[in-house]
Amino acid sequence: MANNVNENDYISWDNLIYIADFLSASGENHVSLLGGEPLLHPQISSIIKYLNQRNLSVTIFTSGIMPIDRLQRFVAELNELQNLRVGFVCNVNEPRFSPKNELERVEQFLTLFANRTSLSFNIYRTDFEMTFLRDYIVRFGLDRHIRLGLAHPIPGKKNKYIPTNEFNSVKDKLIQFFTENQVFGIIPGFDCGFPMCMFSDEELGLMFKLSIGQLCFQCGPAIDIDAELNVWSCFPLSDFNKKSLFDFTTYGELAKFYLEKMEEVRSERRGIYPQCDDCQHNKHGLCSGGCLAHILNGFIEEGDFRRQEK
Amino acid sequence: MKKSGLTYIVDDLSLIRKNIIRDNSVVIKLSNPDDVVGVFQRYYGDYNIYQICLDLGFGSLSQIQFNNDWENIPLVIFAYNLGDLNYILNIVGLIQSCKIRVMQPASNKESYASLKILSSLGVDCGIFFDQEQADSEAFLDLASYYYMSPVPHASIEPFANIKENIHLDYNHSFDEVYFVDEKRFLYIHSEKEFSFLPQSKRLSIYLSDEDFEKEQVNFKLENYYGHFMELDQCSKCKAFKICNHKLSSSFNCDCQQTMAEVFEYAEISETVRR
């Protein structure tokens, strides 16, 4: 559920209740709150408590950066209740690219919410460095799971992402980091969009062990809902068949709609590499052939006709 | 005076005496939340307390320090708003376990979202109409939420009452939700006086059965049949069956259209339920 720091763009209670009803009616029991920065919402603790009361556990994707007075109030309000079902995925940047005051804020957040927080790291350049993640985990006693996201293109827009021909250099660094830090019990978790063939069979075996068997190379809908109840398949595909939540009666129906739309695209091109079309692993569903955003981006370069309301 | 089966409404505790209340049930009106537990404990057992009605005026629900003593008290709270939502959410489990209905004013725009929050959390609630006009669109949105929401939630008055009685083959307004129904409630003002409405003509409590029935009929003539005698707008309204003129000046736009839509929602909802 997306928010923005603009006061007028905060999600209304009417819409929040609609979403909670929609998820409850669909038999869902979990919701993630994304940004903007969800923790800047003036009623964020009430929203968490409300969603918990509706039997929805909450994961908040946050930068961890918020004014100290808000952070203190947030901590105090959360501590008023025990057994809250809320966790944080703190998306951190490399310290070398972060201003000092921003780092201090992140560290304050990690100190206060260590027992509820795991780290997330988005790879958007090939010269990335991950040692600081281990340092954060050890220093603050965080959950030993790191969510790894590959930055993908947003079709039709200019954004920083890793081109497919540079996946190999990313892979080498990942394998090196997680092998070196196995002793700390740090477990990688791959977000969607990694193609299986970026790893050799031997590397796959190693990563299977390092990730305690949680390797996943599928790409499917991870539905986003914004404050006005617009829905789309996932962040990189935010312009791909945007619909209204009112068009659907259950989450299953919504996910099926986007899965079918994604399949329509894949019926023309199976994956991000030419060899995906004949790949057995793709046919068997082991690998989706990378992120659909790369495929759509390729279509745009060919001309607009393919993207017209797939 | 014929009074068996009637509920007496009193806001003066000194009137709660056996020679006045007799065997009738009673609604006790209070304005201070600190009095609720004490008053209930004092009169419960000796009297049939139908409900305690706590009117906070412009106060907030969150100003009440709920605790386990509130659990068995049949209570309807009229509050201007929820107040500190964070506090309400901290104690919502306790509120759920109480016999509480929370009423909020239709003229406060905040009320509509607040009532959805309460209802979706399993707390009975409702909207009441004060002197100011209500936003018809927000009222209908709340009605559609109550009647059409796909997940179970607590009742919202007056919609619940309308739905419950819509199958009746006679007109039935939701008066009883607001303790105004000449067949059910009497406002007791003193040892000697009562009225059918808080502000209506005061009558002697020593009326004979026959005279009391005449007054009931007169009251009904003024408030019900009068519309048909004068052929006013209410007499032609298709929602008269559920409204009975009660909301004729309550909205910022056409009340007939608003209440007709509520009537339709309720009919659809009841049909689906059956």
Interface residues (C-beta under 8 A of the other chain):
Chain A: S12 W13 D14 I17 A20 D21 F22 S24 A25 Q43 S45 S46 K49 Y50 Q53 R54 E77 E80 L81 T249
Chain B: L85 N86 L89 N90 V92 Y112 A113 K116 I117 S120 L121 D141 Y145 S149 P150 V151
